[in-house]
């Protein structure tokens, strides 16, 4: 077993981990290790390569503010462009020198005597780090549905997160399980190739019209030459996204008509695409807009009007070697099964690795026994010198980059103060953490999560206790301001 010493170990080489490394560099830390279990950088944009993959937030907003990309081909860029953007950022900021791929972190434990983190990776190696940053993302543990007989299926199984592009879908009799954001993108793409497609829907999703357009090369060149021009476009998408999320979801009590208006747009979008009343009814959510992540598509609903596409809503009884048996007794014979069943956020992702803090506190166990909580969405009592990005009350707005850059501001102020004092450790106080949690719970009382009809949404935003602690229920502007102004006395430093 070898032991190496680092200023910081970052777990995850997606946009969150890269943002953390960039901020550490700005603070003068250069001895960094970025560990990732995959074989390349990009996080979800490396793992997900399924047909039809696009970003569901305008690309101008879904990017670092400090590193605009003038070359997006569309307002909602395809997935491969996000992967290319990740590679560009890594190269420009020289982050690859820190990265170690095919490296699975098994345990991170705080060494009280040494005042360091011991990070154990598969193969027996242990790394020592002054700081530990968890940047594994919320959507990093794919979920396989627990359906009787699924292991017996004799055909080809394609996972959305492990897509096999060498497999031809031409002429196949396929079925897809899952109609979340991934399913909405996959269904139209599959329907273009297969001979038959059955879509197994458990919970309908709110699908909104997608105002998308291509960005001409001449406009891209303008953005590259005059960055302020692209900034103007970004400001409009930023403000629109922030205002809509804030008033439709977090200010539901005061702006219920806005939420109802958004739902009306979704219903009108469905009505214009599908004339069959029974089919339209099957695709209609029976929960309020905002309870479950909505998505955007102009092609999802029309796909169900094609003669070779069938929507199945009676539920799945079991899977047999040659097909799927529904609860109504009907069976669909298939040769290809596509799984778009999302991610296991709560059981194996928060946290994604085992983390042991001061006095043996196990992070996952503590969260499950004492509510999911993290001060300003980044730090937890009894876990010194640790910052966690995909954590309770961290996600702000709809763009992950809003969260990452807010946390980079927090890091800048916190670690800058640590350096100014000549201290070596920081830890958020129990009092500050409790105060922050109480404020988040108070704000949630006005949200669609508390006041809306979310019972049937089956949203991954809710944990098994019926709580929804992933989001910070404030505007992006408010979250950014908080990172610039949080009391430094909320941390003990030594």
N, C-alpha and C positions, 0 to 999 in steps of 0.2 A: 504494500500500500504506500503510495506517494502522497505527500501533502504539499500543496502549493499555496502561496500567500497572495491575496489580491486585495485591492482597495474595495472592490465590490464584485459580487457575483449576481448576475441578472439571469433569471430563469425565463426564457422565452425570447425568440428572435423575430417577433412580429413588430408592428409599428409601435406598440407600447414599449417593448424592450429597447428598440432603437432610439426612441425619444428619451428614455431614461439615460442611455449611454451618452447621447449628445449633451444632455444637461450635466452629467457628471464630468464630461470633458470640459465644459465651460467653467466648471468649478475647480478645474485643475487635477482631477482624478484621471489617470491614464492606465493604471494597472487593473484592467477590468476583464472579467470572463463573462461571455454571453453563452449560455448553454441551451441547446434545443434538441429535442428528441427526434425531430425530422431531419431530412438530409439537405435542407437548404433554408434560407431565410424567407420571411414573408408571413409567417403565421397562417391564419385562415386563408390568405390569398395564395399561399403555396399549396396547402392541403386541398382546398376546393378547386377543382378544375372541371366540373361537370358542364355539359352542354347548356347554353343559355345563361351562364353565370354573369351577372352584372352587379354593380353596386346599387343599393336602393336608397342612397342619399346622393344628392348632386355631387359630382366629382370635385367641383370647386370647393365645397365644404368638407368633403371627405378627403382631406389632405392636410399636411402641416401648414399652418399659416405662415411660418417662417421659410417654407420651402415650396412655393407654388409650382405647379406643373403646367406650363403653357400648352402642352401637347396632348391633352385629352382629346380623343376623337369624337366624343359625345358628351352631353351634359351628364348622362349616367353611363360611365365608361364600362366596357366589358372587363371581366375579371383579369384577363392576361395583362391589361394595362396597369392594374393595381399591383400586380406582381412585378412588372417592369419598373414602376415607380419605387417600390420597396428596394429593388436592386440599385436603382439610381441613388437613392438616399444613402444606402449603405456604402456605396463607392465614393460618393462626394464627401461624406463625413468619415471615411476610412474606418468603418465599423467592422469590416470582415476580419480584421486582425484580432478582434476579440472573440470571434464566434467559434464555437465548437459544436458541430452537428452530430447526429446519431448518438447523442449523449442524454441519457435518461437520469434525471435527479430522483433519488429514492428517499432522501431525508435531509432536512436542514435542522440543525440543532444549535441552540445558543450555548456557548461555552462561557459559563459565568466567571471562571477564574481568569481566562485569557481575554475576556471581553470581545469575543469574536464569534462568527458563525462558522460552524463546521457543515459543509455541504457534501453529502455522500452521493456519488454517482454509481450507476451500474458498472460492474467490473472491479469494484473495490477501492477506487480512488477517492480521496477526501480532499476537498479544497477548503482553505481557510479564507475568510473574507471579513473585512471590517463592516461592510454594509451588505445586506441582502435585499434584493428587489425582486418581487414576484410579478412577472409580466406574462403570465400564461393565458390571459384572456378569459372571457366568460365561456366562449364556445370552442373548447379545445378537447372535450371528451365526447366523441360521437356515441349516440345511444342506439342500441339494437333493440327492436321491439320484442317484447316477451309474448310471442304468439306460439301456441302449441303447434309443433311440427315444422317450425321454420328451418330447423337444421336438416330436415329430411328432403327439402326441395332439391330436385335433381337437375334443374336447369341452371342458368347463370344468374348470380346475384351481383348486382352493381350497387355499391354504396356511394352516396353523393360525395362523401369526403374521401373516397378511394376509387375514383373513377378510372375505368380501364378503357382508354381511347382506342385500343387495338381491337376491341369487340365491336362488330358491326351490328347496328340495330335494324338494318334494312330488312323489311319483311317479317320482323319478329312479332310474336304475340306477347305483349308485355303488360305488366301491372306495376303501378307505383303506389307505395304506401307513404302517406304524408302529404299534407297540403298547407304547410307553413310557407315561409318566404322562399325556401329552397324549392319546395314542390311547385310553387307558382311559377318559378323560372324554368323548372325542368319539364313540366307538362307540355307546354307548347313546343319545346325543342324535341321531345320524344315523339310527339304526334306527327312531326314532319317526316319521320323515318319509318316508324313501325307500321305493321299491317293492322294490328289491333292494340288498343290501349284501354286498360281499365284503371280508373283512378279511385283508390280507396280512401275515402274522407271520413275522419272521425269528427273533426270540428271545422266548420267553415271559417274562412279568414276574410277580414275586411280587405278588399282589393280596390284601390283607388286608381283613377286615370293617371297615366304617366305623361307628363309634359316633357318629352325628350326630343332632342334635336342634335344633328351632327354639327360639329364645329369645323368649319372649312379650314384648309391649310393656311389660307391668307390670314384668317383670324388668329390661328395658332402663332403665326409669325409675328402678328401684332402684339399678342400677349407676351411673347418672348422678348420683343424689343421694348415694349412699354408695359412693364409689370403692373403699373397702376390701373391700366385698363381692365386687366383680369381681376384686380382687387375689387373694382366696382361691381363686377359680376358676382364675385364671392360674397361681398357684403350683402347683396340682395338675397342670395340663397341662404346665407347665415341667418339673417334677420327673419326671413320667412319661416325657416325650420324652427328657430328658437321661439318665435311668437306662437306658432301653431301648437308646439308641444306644451308650452307653458300654459296657455289658456284652455286648450282642449283637454289636457290631462291633469295638470297640477292645480289649476284654478277652476275645476269642474263645478264647485259650489257657486262661484260667482258668474261663470261663463257657460253654463249648461247649454244654452242655445247654440253656442259655437260648436260644441261637441255634437249636438243634434244636427247642425248644418253639415258637418263633415260626414256624418252617417248618411244624410240625405244624398250627398254627392256620390257616396259609395253605392247606394241603392239605385240611383239614376244611371250610374255607370253599368251596373248589372242589368238593369231593365233595357237599356239601349243595345246591349250585346246579345241578350238572350230573350227570345220571344216566347219560348215554352214556359208557361207559368209554373208547372210542376218542377222542372229543372231549376228554374230561377229560385224557387222556394228552398230546394235542397242546398243551394249554394249560399243562402242568406244566413249570416250570423244571427244568433238570438241573444247576443250580449252587446254591451255598449262599446262604441268605438273607443279604442285606447286601452281596453282591458288586455288585449293581446297585440303583439307587434303587427301593425297593418303593413301592407306592401303595395307596390305599384306595378301595374301591368296593363297594357292595351291588348294583349293577345291571350291571356289566360281564359277569360270567359268565352270568347269566340271559339276557342278550341273545343269546348264541350258541345258545340253545335255540329261538329264534323261527324259523319256517319260511322267512322271507325273508332270513336272515342266514347267511352261509357263511364258514368259516374256511379259509384257504389257507396251507399251510405248506411246499409243495414248492419255493418260491422263484420268483423272477421271471426269465424268460428275456429278455423284451423287452416294450416297450410299442408298440402299433400305433395308428394314428389312431382306431380305434373300440374298442379294448380292450386287455387285458393277457394275454400268453401266459406261462403257467407253465412251469417246467422239465420238468414231466411231459408237456408237449405240449398240455395243455388251454388253452382260451381263454375269457375272460369278456368279453362285450361290455358296455361301460359308456358312459355319457355324462358322468359326473362323477368326477373323480379328486381325492381328498383326500390331502394330504401332511402327515403328522404325524411327520416324520423327525428331529425334534430340532434340535440346535445343533452347530456346529463349535467345540468348546471349545479344542482344542489348536493347530490350524493358524492360525486367524485371530482368536482371541479372547484368547490369552495372549501378548502384550498385544493389545488390540483396535485400538490405533493404534501407529504407529512411534514409539519413544521412544529418544532418543540421550542418554546420560549423559556423565559425565566421561571424558575421553580417547577420545571417540568410541565408547564401548561401546554397542552396540545391544542393547536389553533382550531382544527376542525371540530374536535370534541367540545371545546369551549364555546364556539359559535352555536353549535346545536343545542347546548344546554343553557346558554345565556342570551339567546337571540343573536342574529347576525348583526354585527356592528363594527364600524371602523371610523375613527375620528377623521373628518374631512374626506372620508373614503380612501385613506392611504395608510393609516397607522393604527396599531392595536396595543392596548396596555399589556405589559409583561412580555413584549416582543421588541427589545431594544434594537436600534439600528436597522429596523426592517420597515420597508415600504411595500405595500401591496396594491397593485393597480386595479385588477379585476376583483373588487371587494365590495362589501355592502356599502350602499349609498355613494358609490363612486361614479356611476354612469350618469353623465349629464348631457342633455340634448339628445339628438338621435345619431350624431356622428361620433364615432369612437375617438376621433382626433380632438374633439372638444374636451373629452375626459383626459386624454394623454397630455395635452398642453396645459390644462389646469393643474395637473399633478406635477408637471415640470416646473411650474411656478412655485408650487409648494416646496419641492425639492430645493429650488434655488434659494428660497428664503430660509428654510430650515437648516440646510447644510452650510449655507453662508454664515448663519449665526453660530453654528457649531464651530466653524473655523475662526470666527471673530473672537469667540471666548477661549479658544485653545482647548476645547473640550474634545472628548473622544467618543462619547455615547449620548444618544438621545432616546427618550421614551415618553410617549404621551401619557399624561396623568389620567388616573381613573376619573377624577372630577371633570376634566375637560371632555373625556370620552362620553361620560354620562350626560353632560350638558348638550353635546352635539346630537346624541341619539334622541334625547327628549325633543329637541328642536325638529329633527327630521320626522319623528312620529307626529308632532303637532301639525307640520305642513302637510303630511299625508292625509290628515283628516279632511282636507279640502279637495282631495284628488278623486279621480274616477275610480281608483282602486278601492276607496272606502265608501264612496257615495253612489257609484254606478252599479249596474247589474253585471257583475263579472263571474258569477257562479259557474256558468257553463263554458267559460272561455278556455279552460285547460291550458292556461298560459304558463310558459316557463318562467315568467316574471314572478310568479307566486311560488313560495316554498310549501312544504307539507303542512305547515301551521297556518297557511292562508295569508301569510305576510308577503309584502312585495318590497324587500329591502335592496334590490339591485340599483334602483335609480335614486339620484339625489333630486328631490322634488322641487327644484328651483330652476330659474332661467340660467342659461350659460353665463350671461353677464354677472349674475349674482354669485355664481360659483367661482368665477375668475376673481371677482372682487374679494371673496372670502380668502382665497389663497394669498392675496396680496396684503391682507389685513388681519389674519388670525393672530391672536395674542401669542407671542413667543413663550410666554409664561405657561402656556398649555403643555409645554414639554419640559421635562426635567433633563438637565444636561450635566454631565460630569466628565 
